[in-house]
């Protein structure tokens, strides 16, 4: 039982940390790089990224962060680390909610305008997407990083 709960906790920390890192990388590298491209390249790049990112590894990490933290909380109930895990899980869930309420609908709107060659006004498509998406990505990056930090704090204080 000890090996299982330790494995769940490690999986939770890794999944949450990797997702935090991914969203941070978008905030400090991907989006600033795309900001320097023309409108059609920006729209095309984001459309492609939004397709390829939905893959088994991403889905495992994205949803696994919540599944693993929740499962770890069950196994650590009654111990001091329990509240750290719960706080990490709740914070991570807030990040998931931000993604689902803000970023994914924006991604879907961008996909719905059609392929880059058929878009009549890529500047308008970009204007409707970029600043709002970047803002919410930064928020979720911070939230997921806080969740990661909380889980790490729980590990080092137990």
C-alpha positions in Angstrom: 0.0 0.0 0.0 2.9 2.4 0.8 4.3 1.9 -2.7 1.0 2.6 -4.3 0.4 5.8 -2.4 4.0 7.0 -2.9 3.6 6.3 -6.6 0.3 8.2 -6.8 1.9 11.2 -5.1 4.9 11.2 -7.3 2.7 10.8 -10.4 0.6 13.8 -9.2 3.6 16.0 -8.6 5.1 15.1 -12.0 1.8 15.5 -14.0 1.0 18.8 -12.3 4.6 20.1 -12.8 4.8 19.1 -16.4 1.5 20.8 -17.2 2.6 23.9 -15.3 5.8 23.9 -17.3 3.9 23.5 -20.6 1.6 26.4 -20.0 4.6 28.5 -18.7 6.5 27.7 -21.9 3.6 29.0 -23.9 3.6 32.2 -21.8 7.4 32.9 -22.1 8.4 31.3 -25.4 5.7 30.1 -27.8 3.3 33.0 -27.8 6.0 35.7 -27.8 7.5 33.9 -30.8 4.2 33.7 -32.6 3.5 37.4 -31.7 6.3 38.2 -34.2 4.7 36.4 -37.1 2.2 37.7 -39.6 -1.5 37.1 -39.1 -1.9 34.1 -41.4 1.1 32.4 -39.9 -0.1 33.0 -36.4 -3.6 31.6 -37.1 -2.2 28.6 -39.0 0.3 27.9 -36.3 -2.2 28.1 -33.4 -4.7 25.9 -35.4 -2.0 23.2 -35.9 -0.8 23.4 -32.3 -4.4 23.1 -31.0 -4.8 19.9 -33.1 -1.5 18.2 -32.3 -1.5 19.0 -28.6 -4.6 16.8 -28.0 -2.6 13.5 -27.8 -2.5 10.7 -25.4 0.5 12.0 -23.4 -1.0 15.5 -23.0 -4.4 14.0 -22.0 -2.8 11.7 -19.5 -0.9 14.6 -17.9 -3.7 17.1 -18.1 -6.4 15.0 -16.6 -4.0 12.8 -14.7 -2.9 15.7 -12.5 -6.3 15.9 -11.0 -6.9 12.1 -10.9 -3.5 11.4 -9.3 -3.8 14.2 -6.7 -7.3 13.1 -5.8 -6.3 9.5 -5.5 -3.2 10.4 -3.4 -5.4 12.5 -1.1 -7.5 9.4 -0.4 -4.4 7.4 0.5 -2.9 10.1 2.7 -6.1 11.0 4.6 -5.5 11.7 8.2 -1.8 12.6 7.7 -0.3 16.1 7.7 0.4 16.0 4.0 -3.3 15.4 3.2 -4.2 19.1 3.3 -1.2 20.0 1.0 -2.5 17.4 -1.5 -6.1 18.7 -1.2 -4.9 22.3 -1.7 -2.8 21.2 -4.7 -5.8 19.3 -6.2 -8.2 22.2 -5.7 -5.7 24.7 -7.2 -5.0 22.4 -10.1 -8.8 22.0 -10.7 -9.1 25.8 -10.9 -6.5 25.7 -13.6 -8.4 23.0 -15.5 -11.6 25.0 -15.2 -9.8 28.1 -16.6 -8.6 26.0 -19.6 -12.1 24.6 -20.2 -14.0 27.8 -19.8 -11.6 30.2 -21.6 -8.8 28.7 -23.6 -10.6 25.7 -25.2 -13.6 27.7 -26.5 -11.1 30.2 -28.0 -9.3 27.3 -29.6 -12.6 26.0 -31.0 -13.6 29.4 -32.3 -10.2 29.6 -34.1 -10.7 26.2 -35.6 -14.2 27.0 -36.8 -13.0 29.8 -39.1 -11.5 27.3 -41.5 -8.1 26.6 -42.8 -5.5 29.4 -43.2 -5.9 29.6 -47.0 -9.6 30.1 -46.8 -9.7 32.7 -44.1 -10.6 36.0 -45.6 -9.5 38.2 -42.7 -6.7 36.6 -40.7 -6.1 39.8 -38.8 -9.6 39.8 -37.4 -9.3 36.2 -36.5 -6.1 36.9 -34.7 -7.5 40.0 -33.0 -10.4 38.0 -31.6 -8.1 35.3 -30.3 -4.6 36.3 -29.3 -4.8 38.8 -26.5 -7.6 37.0 -24.6 -6.0 33.6 -25.1 -2.6 34.9 -23.9 -4.1 36.5 -20.9 -5.9 33.4 -19.8 -2.9 31.2 -20.6 -0.8 33.3 -18.2 -3.5 33.0 -15.5 -3.6 29.2 -15.9 0.2 28.9 -16.0 0.4 30.8 -12.7 -2.4 28.7 -11.1 -0.9 25.4 -12.2 2.6 26.6 -11.0 1.0 27.3 -7.6 -0.6 23.9 -7.5 2.9 22.4 -8.3 4.5 24.5 -5.6 1.9 23.4 -3.0 2.4 19.7 -3.8 6.2 20.2 -3.5 5.8 22.0 -0.2 3.7 19.1 1.0 6.5 16.7 0.0 9.3 18.5 1.7 7.3 19.2 5.0 6.0 15.7 5.5 
